Amino acid sequence: MNTRFFCVTVIALATAAGVFSQPVRAQATWLTPFNQRDTQRNAAKQVRNTISWLRNSTRSASNLSGGVDVLGGRYNDVCRAYDDFKRTLTPDQLNYAGNQLAELDAGLGIIGDTFNLFQDDLANGRSGMVAFRDLARALRDGPAVWVRQFDRMCNSLRIQKG
Amino acid sequence: MFGHFRTKLAFSHAIATTFACWALASAGCATSQSTVDKPRPGQGIVEYEELIAESQHGINQALAALDRISEAAPCCAHRDIDNLSQVVEHLQVDSLRIRARAQAIQERGDAWFRNWHQHVTQISDPRIRALADQNRPELQQRFTALKANAIQTRASFKPFFDGLREIRNTLEKDPAAIQFGPMQERLRATRAQGEELKARLAATGLELEEMRGLVTPGKTTVSR
């Protein structure tokens, strides 16, 4: 008897908790299952990792021709990680963060344009080492701005840092 | 029989406990979501205004660097050329966000406005939500003007940047080039492009101010 009473009480309390959570739940239309949240968190972490690797490479890459290839490869890694991250988002998340994602897309493209500016500088006779130095600085500082915006977008989607 | 009863009891406990944990965890998540990042009143507009202010500051620094170089004839000092080079570098990074925003607005068009409006209507202050709904047509109008400015701003950045880089590249190779006609003309043209860019940013700022007034309780706006 007591056991039955205990079970009924627990189930009743649990049901009430579920029911009263509905109004708040309805506002948050991108509630994701735990495993999807983990996937998103890991994908976001990978984006941050690739940004770190790119920025670290700007300090270690010193050789002109090899250095540009290294930085180009690191930049492509960022783009791939970011595309992978976007694929983990639900339709509701993509809709909610539409403006922020569009800005991040544009920002990544603007950062990539730095390589074109570097090639233009070389074509216009600028010193290779000086042009490379500027390329490295832009790829160090630009992604730092970009990843702050990325973190803000993740916060607004409640994708926590790993 | 007694063993069977104990098994049923344990099973009932397990089911009830599991169900309770699930529901309470879900309720807990839902509750914590109500305290997680919600848009703050005016956050988007204020942030955009800050981006404009940062960009205008960077452009002013670039124009000041051009002035120093203009006054350096017949030959530029290396420190002035280095200063120009640093200013160009900083402007490239500091303008990243506003250029990205202008591109996003241009590419998304009205979807940008709908998304922004959706966020404003989720602000906790009911007065702001009411103003956002009530003033939606005028907000949409302001956004159309903002979008036009954003497109022109984005278009104005490139020639200004290109001019700065060309001047920098030329003077790095030959500091004495400053005294010749083509470089003087390039300086004038680049300066003019910088002033135009500042004007575009100022126009965008005015539209943002109007939009901010339309969603701020107690503020009256004057239609222009």
Interface residues (C-beta under 8 A of the other chain):
Chain A: T3 R4 F6 C7 V10 I11 L13 A14 T15 A17 G18 F20 S21 V24 R25 Q27 A28 L31 N95 Y96 G98 N99 A102 E103 L104 D105 A106 G107 G109 I110 I111 T114 L117 D120 D121 N124 G125 R126 S127 V130 D134 R137 A138 D141 G142 V145 W146 Q149 N155 S156 R158
Chain B: L9 S12 H13 I15 A16 T17 F19 A20 W22 A23 L24 S26 A27 C29 A30 T31 Q33 S34 V36 D37 S85 E89 Q92 V93 L96 R97 R99 A100 R101 Q103 A104 E107 R108 A111 W112 N115 W116 Q118 Q122 R165 E166 N169 E172 K173
